[in-house]
Amino acid sequence: MTSLTRTFTAGFLAAALFTMLGIPARGADAGGDGLDQRIEELLGRMTLEEKLGQMTLLTSDWDRTGPSIKPNYLEGIRKGTVGAVFNAYTAAYTRKLQKIAVEESRLGIPLLFGYDVIHGHRTIFPIPLGEAASFDLKAIEGSARIAATEAAAEGLHWTFAPMADIARDARWGRIAEGAGEEVYLASEITRSRVRGFQGTDLSRPDTILACAKHFAAYGAAQAGRDYHTVDLSPMTLHQVYLPPFRAALDAGVATFMTAFNELNGIPCTGSGYLLSDLLRQEWGFTGFVVTDCTSINEMVAHGFARDLRHAGELAIEAGVDMDMQGSVFADHGPGLVADGTIEQAGIDEAVRRVLRLKGQLGLFDDPYRYSDPAREKAVVMSPAHLAAARDLAAKSIVLLRNEGSLLPLSDSGPTLAVVGPLADGRRHMIGSWSGAGDFEKCRTVLESIQDRTAGRVKIVHAPGCDIDSEDRSRFAEALAAAAEAEVVVAVMGESYDMSGEAASRSDIGLPGVQLQLLRELHATGKPVVLVLLSGRPLAIPWAATHVPSILEAWFPGTMGGPAIADVLFGDVNPSGKLPVTFPRAVGQVPIFLAVKNTGRPFHPEKPDEKYVSRYLDVPNDPLFPFGHGLSYTTFTYSPPRLSSEQIGPGDSLRVEFDVTNSGDRAGVEVAQLYLRDLVGSVTRPLLELKRFKRFQIEPGQRHTVRFTLDPEDLAFVHPDLTLRAEPGEFRVLVGPGSGRLEGATFRLVAGDVRRGAYQVFELGPLHR
Ligand code: NOJ
């Protein structure tokens, strides 16, 4: 068959091959039922080794995103013992590998190509945490759509995104990759990302499979150290960490990835509770589950498996379908089946799930349909994609502080000093997990300011110091630049690789001597604008009280430089809001919006009270709270008006309030609604975000915001893991951020208990 099929053209080859395999052409099989039947026929012809091959994902040697255990993927593809490959892209390379699978392996089953397309493929958008700061669900969905379009044209079928992990610890480097700390926001964003990647039809060649990762609670690593132990109450797991995953599932996510961490003593990759009882049985997930990179193998180091064979057994029993990079299934599966430790039926079920998704992608019709050089040329980094990246980068920028309205800058002033180690740092613009993005295509902040001012402003530049060293020898250059200028723009923060995987920090201040440089720049008396690039909230208490203007620009992506210039010079009025709390000091971490009260709360009006819950050396409150973000205009809020002061079980509540643009320029506001359940049989957080709305508003205009709170919004997880609301008093608070709120109160009354007053919801609706 091998030599015969080589003589066919690709299209004919595919048709002929799959007719031989008994796999129908698309159209005949659109409903999917025929596909299932054909998969059964194919399964009947597969050896155990070939089946385990469909459960094996190996990296190519193009990229390295973890420890390398089994490098020989080419030989595996040829033998049919590797069914999926990651870290391989471009139409040409994926075609080359696919050809080996289709023409040289015994059954010619097409490969599935996966990759970490996290915030763009070639056109890089802001890091996910930055995207989240836009609170713009449409734009975030659009970013994932564009990423999928580019990735698919380069032969990719599957992205390892979105990361649905709630992150409340800024030390954890992977906080950069998610949608922040709040359940409602993260759930909405996760849903949008899944929709963007997968579109509405997986068989279209510009949609790719999404993967909800890392299941579960990876973000709750002890001490913010990556891969570390997670110990959580089941209530917190269900109330906080699972909802974004459930949102991904509800949006139709095709795959799930296990997490590296253990959860309450069980490594997630070996957790039958997570992967089978919850995900499949309770939630009804029908796609496949892939492990994180070598996480089956790592169950040995966890002290959960005796050896690799045992680890494989535990993973299969738990419900894992595909082994990423560990080769444990391939190496130990045959022995485990031979001695009856695991049953063939379980293997067959996993293989079915993988083949079904390959079929749904249309790979059995044409295994090369994604690897399209013409489409690759047309779509990759197209002007429309770059424009979308610039738009979202500008929307992601958060104006943390703007004393005396120093910003926006004039573009005709005589001299501007652009200093700091990140001002001209091209590599850092696209951040970590920047896929196949090319930082050489970025304009730096310095260049973008030069472009924007086009000779009208004299720009003097000196980095002043490195990102992370103790060397002060170049301070003088930066201070000289400042002396020459009317305003100083200091671009500071973290390097791109100080966040992301395996990039936890115990000190989340400005690294190296940047703070000292900033102080010296400030001491010159020149007004300083601080532009921060970072993958996490930074503890910058000195800057927050001394530097008049601060912009958090995250790692803003391919078009981040122009986007920063857009905001600096007022072409775009900033509208980003913080999706995470900024601490004053790392010692406050974890610090987040949805904290609870204690029995001895601190009273700000009694600062010297002794036996209360407080620190001796730092206030309890954050430096910048969740939802904070200023504009070049000002917005005033009316108190909320409620449709009723009392509602019954099952009733909805309408909330409306007015937002007035009280400044003198048009702006975009993200109005936020928070809820507090005052008394519960389980204590409730002080605030939870429940709704938000982004809208443009002209100066002097008033916009009425209307939200409806549904019964599920009042519900919470109880110790028996039911989700239900309790009668009592609730406070609705609205405002431009969680630090500035107007409130109103309503009661949920018990009603007639016999008529189901205590409505019990499935855990699912919480995550809508
Ligand atoms: C390990 C990371 O945890 C995961 O998010 C990623 O998708 C894989 N490596 C593959 O690169």
Residues whose N, C-alpha, C, O or C-beta is under 5 A from the ligand:
A	BS01	NOJ	T65 G66 D116 F160 D292 C293
